[in-house]
Amino acid sequence: MISNARYWFLLFLVLIIYCAGLFSTLFENDSAQFAVMAMRMVQENDFINLFKGPEEYLDKPHMHYWLSALSFKIFGLYDWAYRIPAILATVIGAYSCFGLGKLLYNNYVGKIAALIFLTSQTIVLSVIDVRTDAVLTGFTIFSLWHLAAYSNKNSLKHIILGAFGAGIAFSTKGQIALVVIGLPILCHLAYTRKWMRFLNWRVFVAILVFAVTITPILYAYYLQFDLHPEKIIRGRQDRSGILFILWEQSFERMSGEGVGKNSSDYVFFFHTFLWTFIPWTLIGIAAYYARFKTFFNLRFKYNPKYEFLTLGGITLIFILISFAQFKLPHYLNIVMPLFSILTASYLYSLNIFVKKKAIKVLLSIQYFILGFVFIAALLLCFYVFEIQSMLSYFLFAIAGAIIIYYILKPGPYSVRIITTAAITSILLNFVLNFHFYPNLLSYQAGSSMAQVVKDQNIPKDLIYKLSEEHTWALDFYNQQPVNRIAVEDLVDIDALWVYASDEELQILKDHGFDWNKQYTVIDFRITRLQAKFLNPATRKKTLRNKHLVHIFK
């Protein structure tokens, strides 16, 4: 068993990683976009209407934006303030992994599940490139924990907390939250035969709590959309916001209607899982296989030594989301808590039943993954973006010393597996947060140009753009959206600044415009990395320029 001292030291290192990511520049598109949407709420004191730029937004409900706006109200319009709700929700998610793991197994499984959850790559990324999924994931597992506790203990407190968590999760991303909560709970009830727990008066209390929790979202949708059937949303009039969030949203996501189709690959999430659960991926797959094999051998008959909530929930959720026509990797975040608990229980069982051969194989695999990540870290630090400061060398040396210490330190194989995997995640994200992302974000034109605007004291209200291309990072760091203007309308303004690409500069020249000042920054779509960009020798071929020019009559 892992000692408390080692466990808390690993969590301390994880905390450092999360804190480093807290102060990163916002990523385009979604993080910066959602931050701008929350910023508009604060600046205009309008917390009812959702807007994506100049367009009304009917896609995800308000909760994520409300929480971000509240953080902005308290701390100010900073990128780190935008990330605070996501970090708090992730802490709730980790504690809920502990609670559910302890409920289904024991205290040790709960502790390891929390560590696995916090060191899973997609979870670490979710509090840096913050979207709605951090809050969704935190409150879905919170709800699952308390609803499962209610089914075991018949406690009014647990079903109330479960309903509240479900309400917050629903208010963050809609019906998918109820599906992710409902499927594992149905698997749990079907396996334990405790259906009667949900056939008593306490359920009506829970429904009331859930209804009260989602009422602010429904009311906001009612005011913005239901009262205004004349509004045209995605080419349609008479859109009911309440009907959309209660019924239409998930069907549109599954079919690709409205949001569009980006993948008909039915195994997309299976190969995406290979990196989202790093460094626990292979252990997680082994855990899933072993548990499925056990249930198959038992003919899925009830055995009090086992639980079906995690396995059944993972299976059904994977099948469901695989049929969606619109897929993104972070959709898998919602199953990471279940995989964390399943993986922790598997590692615990290997140790309890003294399966030395399997443990040694898994330890060898983790050493291999650590070695692979170490090589990747070296490439990121000494090839992709070469380290420049002595401080970076010093920090890298400390990280290497910690790794060597834990690899060489004797101890039970099961503990070394957990430690090695956690250290792998810490090393990878240490390099990403302290070195790779800061260098990568220097190629994000919007945030770079915002710094130019600040340094040169350029009037933000005189900056315009010619196209409908979104400028979320520039909008956020300027704390003011860049307005669009047609080329023909430029003649009506004595002096202004235009934010433009190379092609748009040529358009200005073709229309006879001239400028006396020009600032240029390089631009790359940083969330779509490619080998040519990572290779310093070919990087220039992938870059574009963005310009800020001062046009005068």
C-alpha positions in Angstrom: 0.0 0.0 0.0 1.2 3.5 -0.8 2.2 5.5 2.2 0.4 8.7 3.2 3.7 10.7 2.9 4.3 9.5 -0.7 0.6 9.9 -1.7 0.5 13.5 -0.4 3.8 14.4 -1.9 2.6 13.2 -5.3 -0.6 15.3 -4.9 1.6 18.3 -4.0 3.5 17.9 -7.3 0.2 17.6 -9.1 -0.9 20.8 -7.5 2.2 22.6 -8.8 1.4 21.4 -12.3 -2.1 22.7 -12.0 -1.0 26.1 -10.6 1.5 26.4 -13.5 -1.3 25.9 -16.0 -3.5 28.4 -14.2 -1.5 31.3 -15.5 -1.2 30.2 -19.1 -2.4 32.4 -21.9 -5.9 31.4 -23.0 -6.1 29.0 -26.0 -8.1 29.8 -29.1 -10.7 28.9 -30.0 -13.0 27.5 -27.3 -11.2 28.7 -24.1 -10.8 32.3 -25.3 -14.3 32.3 -26.8 -16.0 31.2 -23.6 -14.0 33.7 -21.6 -15.1 36.5 -23.9 -18.7 35.3 -23.6 -18.4 35.5 -19.8 -16.6 38.8 -20.0 -19.4 40.3 -22.0 -21.8 39.3 -19.2 -19.8 41.2 -16.7 -19.1 44.3 -18.8 -22.7 44.7 -19.9 -24.2 43.4 -16.6 -26.3 41.0 -18.6 -26.4 37.5 -17.2 -29.5 36.4 -19.0 -28.6 36.5 -22.7 -25.9 34.4 -24.2 -23.9 35.7 -27.2 -21.1 34.3 -29.3 -19.7 37.5 -30.7 -22.6 39.4 -32.3 -24.7 36.3 -32.6 -27.2 34.8 -30.1 -25.9 31.6 -28.7 -28.2 28.5 -28.5 -26.0 25.6 -27.9 -24.8 25.1 -24.3 -26.6 26.4 -21.2 -25.4 29.2 -19.0 -23.8 27.6 -15.9 -20.2 27.6 -17.2 -20.4 31.2 -18.3 -22.1 32.2 -15.0 -19.4 30.6 -12.9 -16.7 32.3 -15.1 -18.5 35.6 -14.9 -18.8 35.3 -11.1 -15.0 34.6 -10.9 -14.4 37.7 -13.1 -16.6 39.8 -10.8 -14.6 38.6 -7.7 -11.1 38.6 -9.1 -11.1 40.8 -12.3 -10.9 40.0 -16.0 -7.8 37.7 -15.9 -7.1 34.5 -17.6 -6.4 32.8 -14.3 -9.7 34.0 -12.9 -11.5 32.3 -15.9 -9.9 29.0 -14.9 -10.7 29.0 -11.2 -14.2 27.5 -11.6 -12.7 24.7 -13.7 -10.0 23.9 -11.1 -12.6 23.9 -8.2 -14.9 21.6 -10.2 -11.9 19.3 -10.9 -11.2 19.2 -7.1 -14.8 18.3 -6.5 -14.5 15.6 -9.2 -11.3 14.2 -7.5 -13.0 14.1 -4.1 -16.0 12.5 -5.6 -13.8 9.8 -7.2 -12.5 9.2 -3.7 -16.0 9.1 -2.3 -17.4 6.7 -4.9 -14.3 4.5 -4.9 -14.6 4.3 -1.1 -18.3 3.5 -1.4 -17.9 0.8 -4.0 -14.6 -0.7 -2.6 -12.6 0.9 0.2 -10.7 3.9 1.3 -7.5 2.9 -0.5 -9.2 2.4 -3.8 -10.8 5.8 -3.4 -7.5 7.5 -2.7 -5.8 5.9 -5.8 -8.9 6.7 -7.9 -8.6 10.4 -7.0 -4.8 10.4 -7.9 -5.5 8.6 -11.2 -8.2 11.1 -12.1 -6.0 14.2 -11.4 -3.1 12.8 -13.4 -5.1 11.7 -16.4 -3.9 13.8 -19.4 -7.3 15.0 -20.6 -8.2 16.1 -17.0 -4.9 18.1 -16.6 -5.6 19.6 -20.0 -9.2 20.5 -19.1 -8.1 23.0 -16.5 -5.6 24.7 -18.9 -7.7 24.7 -22.2 -10.9 25.3 -20.2 -14.2 24.5 -21.8 -17.5 23.4 -20.3 -16.3 19.8 -19.6 -14.4 20.5 -16.4 -17.6 21.6 -14.6 -19.6 18.9 -16.3 -17.2 16.2 -15.3 -16.8 17.4 -11.7 -20.6 17.5 -11.0 -21.5 14.4 -12.9 -19.2 12.2 -10.8 -20.4 14.2 -7.7 -24.0 13.3 -8.5 -23.1 9.7 -9.3 -21.3 9.3 -6.0 -24.3 10.5 -4.0 -26.9 8.7 -6.0 -25.0 5.5 -5.6 -24.6 6.2 -1.9 -28.4 6.8 -1.7 -29.1 3.4 -3.4 -26.9 1.7 -0.7 -27.9 3.7 2.4 -31.4 5.1 1.5 -30.3 8.5 2.9 -32.3 11.6 2.1 -29.1 13.7 2.2 -27.4 11.7 -0.5 -30.3 11.8 -3.0 -30.7 15.6 -2.4 -27.0 16.1 -3.1 -27.2 13.8 -6.1 -30.1 15.7 -7.6 -28.3 19.0 -7.0 -25.1 17.7 -8.7 -27.2 16.5 -11.6 -28.9 19.9 -11.9 -25.6 21.7 -12.0 -24.2 19.3 -14.6 -27.4 19.6 -16.7 -27.1 23.4 -16.4 -23.6 23.2 -17.8 -24.0 21.0 -20.9 -27.6 19.8 -21.1 -29.1 16.4 -21.4 -25.8 14.6 -21.9 -25.2 15.1 -18.2 -28.3 13.1 -17.3 -27.3 10.4 -19.7 -23.9 10.1 -18.2 -25.3 10.0 -14.7 -28.3 7.8 -15.5 -26.6 5.0 -17.4 -24.1 4.0 -14.6 -26.8 4.3 -12.0 -29.1 2.0 -14.0 -26.3 -0.5 -14.3 -25.8 -0.3 -10.6 -29.5 -0.8 -9.8 -29.8 -3.6 -12.3 -26.9 -5.5 -10.8 -27.7 -4.9 -7.1 -31.5 -5.3 -7.6 -32.2 -2.2 -5.5 -34.9 -0.8 -7.8 -37.1 0.0 -4.8 -34.7 2.6 -3.5 -36.0 4.8 -6.4 -39.7 4.1 -5.8 -40.3 6.1 -2.6 -41.1 9.7 -1.5 -37.5 10.7 -1.4 -37.3 10.5 -5.2 -40.0 13.2 -5.4 -37.9 15.4 -3.1 -34.9 14.8 -5.5 -37.0 15.7 -8.5 -38.0 19.0 -6.8 -34.4 19.8 -6.0 -33.3 19.1 -9.6 -36.2 21.2 -10.9 -35.3 24.1 -8.7 -31.6 23.8 -9.6 -32.2 24.0 -13.4 -34.9 26.7 -13.1 -32.5 29.7 -13.6 -31.3 28.1 -16.8 -34.8 27.5 -18.1 -35.9 31.0 -17.1 -32.9 32.6 -18.9 -33.6 30.6 -22.1 -37.3 31.6 -21.8 -36.4 35.3 -21.6 -33.9 35.2 -24.5 -35.6 32.9 -26.9 -39.2 31.8 -26.0 -40.3 35.4 -25.6 -38.8 36.3 -29.0 -40.1 33.8 -31.6 -39.1 36.3 -34.3 -35.4 35.6 -33.7 -33.6 33.6 -36.4 -31.3 31.0 -34.9 -29.4 28.7 -37.2 -31.7 29.6 -40.0 -34.9 28.9 -38.1 -37.5 31.1 -36.4 -39.7 30.3 -33.5 -36.9 28.6 -31.5 -37.9 27.7 -28.0 -34.9 27.7 -25.6 -36.7 25.6 -23.1 -37.6 22.9 -25.7 -34.1 23.0 -27.1 -32.3 22.3 -23.8 -34.9 19.8 -22.5 -35.2 17.8 -25.8 -33.6 19.0 -29.0 -30.0 19.6 -28.0 -28.7 16.1 -27.7 -30.5 14.9 -30.8 -28.9 17.7 -32.7 -25.5 16.7 -31.4 -26.1 13.0 -32.2 -27.2 13.8 -35.8 -24.9 16.7 -36.4 -27.8 18.9 -37.2 -27.1 22.6 -36.4 -23.6 22.0 -35.0 -22.5 20.2 -38.2 -20.8 16.8 -38.7 -17.1 16.3 -38.1 -16.7 12.6 -37.8 -18.5 9.4 -38.8 -15.7 7.3 -37.4 -17.4 4.9 -35.0 -14.0 4.0 -33.3 -13.0 7.6 -32.9 -13.3 7.5 -29.1 -11.5 4.2 -28.8 -8.3 5.4 -30.4 -8.7 8.8 -28.7 -8.8 7.1 -25.3 -5.2 6.0 -25.9 -3.9 9.5 -25.2 -6.7 11.0 -23.0 -6.0 8.5 -20.2 -2.2 8.7 -20.4 -0.2 7.5 -18.4 -2.9 5.0 -17.1 -4.1 3.9 -20.6 -2.8 0.3 -20.7 -3.6 -0.3 -17.1 -7.1 1.0 -17.7 -7.6 -1.3 -20.7 -6.3 -4.2 -18.6 -8.7 -3.3 -15.9 -11.6 -3.2 -18.2 -10.7 -6.5 -19.8 -10.2 -8.3 -16.5 -13.5 -7.0 -15.1 -15.5 -7.8 -18.2 -14.0 -11.3 -18.2 -15.0 -11.8 -14.6 -18.6 -10.8 -15.2 -18.7 -12.9 -18.3 -17.5 -15.9 -16.3 -20.2 -15.1 -13.7 -22.8 -14.9 -16.4 -23.4 -11.4 -15.0 -25.0 -12.8 -11.9 -24.9 -10.7 -8.8 -21.9 -11.1 -6.5 -21.5 -8.8 -3.6 -17.7 -8.7 -4.1 -18.1 -6.8 -7.4 -19.8 -3.7 -8.7 -21.2 -3.1 -12.2 -21.5 0.7 -12.0 -18.1 1.5 -13.6 -17.9 -1.2 -16.2 -21.5 -0.9 -17.3 -21.4 2.9 -17.3 -18.2 3.0 -19.4 -19.5 0.5 -21.9 -22.9 2.1 -22.5 -21.5 5.7 -22.6 -18.8 4.7 -25.1 -21.4 3.0 -27.3 -23.7 6.0 -27.2 -21.2 8.7 -27.9 -19.6 6.7 -30.7 -22.7 7.1 -32.8 -22.7 10.9 -32.5 -21.9 12.6 -35.8 -20.1 15.4 -34.0 -17.1 14.2 -31.9 -14.3 15.9 -30.0 -11.6 14.3 -27.8 -12.7 16.2 -24.6 -16.1 14.4 -24.8 -14.3 11.5 -23.1 -13.7 13.5 -20.0 -17.0 12.4 -18.6 -15.9 8.7 -18.4 -12.5 9.5 -16.8 -13.9 9.3 -13.2 -15.3 5.8 -13.9 -12.1 4.6 -15.6 -10.1 6.0 -12.6 -12.2 4.0 -10.1 -12.1 0.8 -12.2 -8.4 1.1 -12.7 -7.7 1.8 -9.0 -9.8 -1.3 -8.0 -7.9 -3.4 -10.5 -4.5 -2.3 -9.1 -5.8 -3.0 -5.6 -7.0 -6.5 -6.5 -3.7 -7.4 -8.1 -2.0 -6.5 -4.9 -4.5 -8.3 -2.6 -4.5 -11.5 -4.6 -0.7 -11.4 -5.1 -0.7 -11.6 -8.9 3.1 -10.9 -9.1 3.4 -11.8 -12.8 0.7 -9.3 -13.9 2.1 -6.6 -11.6 5.6 -7.0 -13.0 4.3 -6.8 -16.5 2.4 -3.6 -15.7 5.4 -2.1 -14.0 7.6 -2.8 -17.0 4.9 -1.1 -19.2 4.9 1.9 -16.9 8.7 2.1 -17.1 8.4 2.0 -20.9 5.8 4.8 -20.9 7.9 6.9 -18.5 10.9 6.4 -20.8 8.9 7.4 -23.8 7.6 10.5 -22.1 11.1 11.4 -20.9 12.4 11.2 -24.5 9.4 13.3 -25.7 10.2 15.8 -22.9 13.8 16.1 -24.1 12.7 16.7 -27.6 10.3 19.4 -26.5 13.0 21.1 -24.4 16.0 20.7 -26.7 14.6 20.4 -30.2 11.1 21.7 -30.7 11.5 24.8 -28.5 15.1 24.9 -27.2 15.5 25.9 -23.6 17.1 29.3 -23.2 17.4 30.1 -19.5 19.5 28.5 -16.8 16.5 28.3 -14.5 14.8 25.9 -16.9 17.9 23.7 -16.8 17.8 23.7 -13.0 14.1 22.8 -12.9 14.6 20.0 -15.4 17.4 18.7 -13.3 15.2 18.6 -10.2 12.5 16.8 -12.1 15.1 14.2 -13.3 16.4 13.7 -9.8 12.9 13.1 -8.4 12.2 10.5 -11.2 15.5 8.7 -10.6 14.9 8.7 -6.8 11.5 7.0 -7.1 12.6 4.6 -9.8 15.6 3.4 -7.7 13.8 3.4 -4.4 12.8 -0.1 -3.4 9.2 -0.9 -2.5 6.3 -3.1 -3.4 5.7 -3.4 -7.1 2.1 -2.2 -6.9 3.2 1.0 -5.2 5.9 1.5 -7.8 3.4 1.2 -10.6 1.2 3.9 -9.1 4.2 6.1 -8.4 5.8 5.7 -11.8 2.5 6.5 -13.6 1.9 9.6 -11.5 5.5 10.8 -12.0 5.1 10.2 -15.7 2.1 12.5 -15.8 3.8 15.1 -13.6 6.9 15.1 -15.8 4.9 15.4 -19.0 2.8 18.3 -17.7 5.7 20.0 -16.0 7.4 20.3 -19.4 4.1 21.3 -21.1 3.1 23.9 -18.6 6.4 25.4 -17.8 8.1 25.2 -21.2 6.0 24.0 -24.2 2.8 26.0 -23.8 4.5 29.3 -23.1 6.6 28.9 -26.3 3.7 27.6 -28.3 1.4 30.5 -27.3 3.9 33.0 -28.6 2.6 31.9 -32.0 -1.0 32.8 -31.2 -1.5 36.1 -33.0 -4.4 37.4 -31.0 -2.8 37.3 -27.6 0.5 38.5 -29.0 -1.1 41.5 -30.7 -3.0 42.4 -27.6 0.4 42.8 -25.9 1.5 45.1 -28.7 -1.7 47.1 -28.3 -1.0 47.5 -24.6 2.7 48.4 -25.1 2.0 50.9 -27.8 -1.1 52.5 -26.0 -3.2 51.9 -29.1 -6.9 52.9 -28.6 -8.8 49.7 -28.4 -12.1 51.2 -29.6 -10.4 52.2 -32.9 -9.4 48.6 -33.8 -11.4 47.0 -36.6 -11.3 43.8 -38.7 -12.4 43.3 -42.3 -13.6 39.6 -42.1 -16.0 37.7 -39.9 -13.1 35.6 -38.6 -13.3 35.5 -34.8 -10.5 37.2 -32.8 -11.3 35.7 -29.3 -7.8 36.0 -27.8 -7.4 39.6 -29.0 -10.9 40.4 -27.7 -10.3 39.0 -24.3 -6.8 40.5 -23.7 -8.0 43.9 -25.0 -11.1 43.5 -22.9 -13.0 44.7 -25.8 -14.3 43.0 -29.0 -12.9 43.9 -32.3 -15.7 45.2 -34.5 -16.0 44.3 -38.1 -16.0 47.0 -40.8 -16.4 46.7 -44.6 -13.6 48.1 -46.7 -16.0 50.5 -48.3 -16.8 52.1 -44.9 -13.2 52.8 -44.0 -13.4 56.1 -46.0 -15.9 57.5 -43.5 -13.5 57.4 -40.6 -10.6 59.8 -40.3 -8.1 57.4 -38.5 -8.4 53.8 -37.3 -6.5 50.6 -36.8 -7.2 47.5 -38.9 -6.3 44.0 -37.7 -5.6 42.1 -40.9 -4.0 39.1 -42.6 -1.6 39.3 -45.5 -4.5 38.8 -47.9 -6.5 41.6 -46.3 -3.5 44.0 -46.5 -3.5 43.4 -50.2 -7.2 44.2 -50.3 -6.5 47.5 -48.6 -3.8 48.3 -51.1 -6.1 47.4 -54.0 -8.7 49.9 -52.6 -6.1 52.7 -52.4 -5.6 52.8 -48.6 -2.3 53.5 -47.1 -0.9 53.4 -43.5 1.8 55.0 -41.5 2.2 52.5 -38.8 2.3 48.7 -38.9 2.9 46.0 -36.3 3.2 42.4 -37.3 3.0 39.1 -35.3 3.2 35.5 -36.4 0.2 33.3 -36.3 -0.5 29.5 -36.0 -3.6 27.6 -35.1 -2.0 26.2 -31.9 -4.7 23.7 -31.1 -4.1 21.9 -34.4 -0.5 20.9 -34.1 1.3 19.3 -37.0 4.7 17.7 -37.6 5.9 20.6 -39.8 5.3 23.1 -37.1 7.0 21.0 -34.4 10.1 20.6 -36.7 12.1 23.9 -36.4 13.5 23.4 -39.9 10.0 23.5 -41.5 8.1 25.6 -39.0 8.2 28.8 -41.1 6.2 27.0 -43.8 3.2 26.6 -41.4 3.1 30.2 -40.2 1.0 33.1 -41.2 1.2 36.8 -40.4 -1.3 39.1 -38.7 -0.9 42.8 -38.9 -2.2 45.9 -37.1 -2.0 48.9 -39.4 -2.9 52.5 -38.8 -5.0 53.9 -41.7 -5.4 57.6 -42.1 -6.9 60.0 -44.6 
